[in-house]
Amino acid sequence: VDVCMATVITQVRDGGVSAPGIAPPAKAPATPQEAKQAAEAAQEAAALRQVVADAHAKGIDLKIVVLPTSPGIDTPLRDIAADVGHVYPESTVLTLSPGFAGSVSPTYDRSLLEAGQDLAKTPSVVQNSKNFVSQLETPIFPWTSFTLVVILGVVAAAVGTRFLQVRARKSAAAAAPQDAVAPASQ
């Protein structure tokens, strides 16, 4: 991915977002179509800044990087996020392209980030970033606690079963001599 990281870092510093509509175009739009695209990109950048502001209000230090094209695989997106995260070490960084998403965070674990990335694959980068933030706010099922409860339940069942086996064996052993003595006395 052909990205100038110095520009990305500067844009992220100034508003939490690096996207094609952040900087004014190098030249004035030549056609009405180009002017429309530039206006849409600026509107999208403003909406992304709002997502970052909303995330900050929820206690999430979010930075968003939007790429205009997708790389062949998603790994470069995480690399870009890692580079931005290196400069802003307390931030959760989301990098979006038309086909992929990548993220890094010191706050959220990899599985939660991956779940957020899975939700960040709609045609709208604004909606993608909202979906990502929403996933970060969603509590994860406590699998570790659940696993411990299941293991303790299995161990308790095994110990209980063994206890009942020993008790039944002792009862059978205690009853067996009386049955053997009774026919001999008759």
C-alpha positions as CSV (number, residue, x, y, z in Angstrom):
1,V,0.0,0.0,0.0
2,D,1.4,3.3,-1.1
3,V,0.9,5.5,2.0
4,C,3.0,8.4,3.3
5,M,3.1,7.6,7.0
6,A,4.3,11.1,7.8
7,T,1.1,12.5,6.3
8,V,-1.0,9.8,8.1
9,I,0.6,10.6,11.5
10,T,0.1,14.3,11.0
11,Q,-3.6,13.9,10.0
12,V,-4.2,11.6,12.9
13,R,-2.6,14.0,15.3
14,D,-4.8,16.9,14.1
15,G,-8.2,15.1,14.4
16,G,-7.9,11.4,15.0
17,V,-8.6,10.6,11.4
18,S,-6.5,10.1,8.3
19,A,-8.6,9.8,5.2
20,P,-8.6,11.0,1.6
21,G,-11.0,13.9,2.3
22,I,-8.9,15.3,5.2
23,A,-6.4,17.3,3.1
24,P,-7.7,19.6,0.4
25,P,-6.9,18.3,-3.1
26,A,-3.6,19.3,-4.5
27,K,-5.4,20.9,-7.5
28,A,-8.8,22.3,-8.0
29,P,-11.3,19.8,-9.3
30,A,-11.5,20.0,-13.1
31,T,-14.9,18.4,-13.6
32,P,-18.1,18.6,-11.6
33,Q,-17.7,14.8,-10.9
34,E,-14.3,15.5,-9.3
35,A,-15.8,18.3,-7.3
36,K,-18.6,16.0,-6.1
37,Q,-16.1,13.3,-5.1
38,A,-14.0,15.8,-3.2
39,A,-17.1,17.1,-1.3
40,E,-18.2,13.5,-0.5
41,A,-14.7,12.7,0.8
42,A,-14.7,15.8,3.0
43,Q,-18.1,14.9,4.3
44,E,-17.0,11.4,5.0
45,A,-13.9,12.7,6.8
46,A,-16.1,14.9,9.0
47,A,-18.3,11.9,9.9
48,L,-15.3,9.9,10.8
49,R,-14.1,12.7,13.1
50,Q,-17.5,12.5,14.8
51,V,-17.1,8.7,15.3
52,V,-13.7,9.4,16.9
53,A,-15.3,12.1,19.1
54,D,-18.1,9.8,20.1
55,A,-15.6,7.0,20.9
56,H,-13.6,9.4,23.1
57,A,-16.8,10.3,24.9
58,K,-17.2,6.6,25.7
59,G,-13.6,6.3,27.0
60,I,-12.1,4.8,23.8
61,D,-9.0,6.6,22.4
62,L,-9.6,5.8,18.8
63,K,-7.6,6.7,15.7
64,I,-8.9,5.9,12.2
65,V,-6.9,5.5,9.0
66,V,-8.7,5.2,5.7
67,L,-7.0,4.0,2.6
68,P,-8.5,4.6,-0.9
69,T,-7.4,1.2,-2.2
70,S,-7.1,-2.3,-0.8
71,P,-3.9,-4.2,-0.7
72,G,-3.7,-7.8,-1.9
73,I,-4.0,-9.1,1.7
74,D,-5.0,-7.5,5.0
75,T,-1.6,-7.6,6.8
76,P,-0.5,-4.2,5.6
77,L,-3.5,-2.6,7.2
78,R,-2.4,-4.0,10.6
79,D,1.1,-2.8,9.9
80,I,-0.1,0.7,9.3
81,A,-2.2,0.5,12.4
82,A,0.8,-0.7,14.3
83,D,2.9,2.2,13.0
84,V,0.3,4.7,14.1
85,G,-0.1,2.9,17.4
86,H,3.7,3.2,17.9
87,V,3.3,7.0,17.7
88,Y,0.1,7.0,19.8
89,P,0.8,4.1,22.2
90,E,-2.4,4.5,24.3
91,S,-4.7,4.5,21.2
92,T,-6.7,1.9,19.6
93,V,-6.0,2.3,15.8
94,L,-8.4,1.1,13.1
95,T,-7.2,1.0,9.5
96,L,-9.8,0.6,6.8
97,S,-9.6,0.0,3.1
98,P,-12.5,-0.9,0.6
99,G,-12.0,-4.6,1.3
100,F,-10.2,-5.1,4.5
101,A,-9.8,-3.8,8.1
102,G,-6.8,-4.0,10.4
103,S,-6.4,-2.8,14.0
104,V,-4.1,-2.7,17.0
105,S,-4.8,-1.7,20.6
106,P,-3.0,-1.8,24.0
107,T,-6.4,-1.9,25.7
108,Y,-8.4,-4.6,23.8
109,D,-7.4,-8.1,23.2
110,R,-6.8,-9.5,19.7
111,S,-10.0,-11.6,19.6
112,L,-12.1,-8.5,20.3
113,L,-10.3,-6.5,17.7
114,E,-10.7,-9.3,15.2
115,A,-14.5,-9.4,16.0
116,G,-14.6,-5.7,15.4
117,Q,-12.7,-6.0,12.1
118,D,-15.2,-8.6,10.9
119,L,-18.0,-6.1,11.4
120,A,-16.0,-3.4,9.6
121,K,-16.5,-4.7,6.1
122,T,-19.5,-2.8,4.8
123,P,-19.2,-0.4,1.8
124,S,-19.3,2.6,4.2
125,V,-16.2,3.4,6.1
126,V,-18.2,5.5,8.5
127,Q,-20.5,2.6,9.3
128,N,-17.5,0.3,9.5
129,S,-15.9,2.5,12.1
130,K,-19.2,2.7,14.1
131,N,-19.5,-1.1,13.9
132,F,-16.0,-1.5,15.2
133,V,-16.6,0.8,18.1
134,S,-19.8,-0.9,18.9
135,Q,-18.0,-4.3,19.1
136,L,-15.4,-2.8,21.4
137,E,-18.3,-1.8,23.8
138,T,-19.9,-5.3,23.6
139,P,-19.0,-7.5,26.5
140,I,-17.3,-10.7,25.6
141,F,-18.8,-13.9,26.9
142,P,-16.6,-15.0,29.9
143,W,-15.2,-18.2,28.4
144,T,-12.5,-18.7,31.0
145,S,-15.0,-18.5,33.9
146,F,-17.4,-20.8,32.0
147,T,-14.7,-23.3,31.4
148,L,-13.6,-23.3,35.0
149,V,-17.2,-23.9,36.1
150,V,-17.7,-26.7,33.7
151,I,-14.4,-28.3,34.8
152,L,-15.3,-28.0,38.5
153,G,-18.7,-29.5,37.7
154,V,-17.2,-32.5,36.0
155,V,-14.7,-33.0,38.9
156,A,-17.5,-32.7,41.5
157,A,-19.6,-35.2,39.5
158,A,-16.7,-37.6,39.3
159,V,-15.9,-37.3,43.0
160,G,-19.6,-37.8,43.9
161,T,-19.9,-40.8,41.6
162,R,-16.8,-42.4,43.2
163,F,-18.1,-41.6,46.7
164,L,-21.5,-43.3,45.8
165,Q,-19.6,-46.3,44.3
166,V,-17.6,-46.8,47.5
167,R,-20.6,-46.4,49.7
168,A,-22.6,-48.9,47.6
169,R,-19.8,-51.4,47.8
170,K,-19.5,-51.1,51.6
171,S,-23.3,-51.5,51.9
172,A,-23.2,-54.6,49.7
173,A,-20.2,-56.0,51.6
174,A,-22.0,-55.4,55.0
175,A,-25.2,-57.0,53.7
176,A,-23.4,-60.0,52.2
177,P,-22.2,-61.7,55.4
178,Q,-25.6,-61.5,57.0
179,D,-27.2,-63.2,54.0
180,A,-24.5,-65.9,54.2
181,V,-25.1,-66.5,58.0
182,A,-28.9,-66.6,57.8
183,P,-29.2,-69.8,55.7
184,A,-26.6,-71.6,57.8
185,S,-28.6,-71.0,61.1
186,Q,-31.8,-72.4,59.6
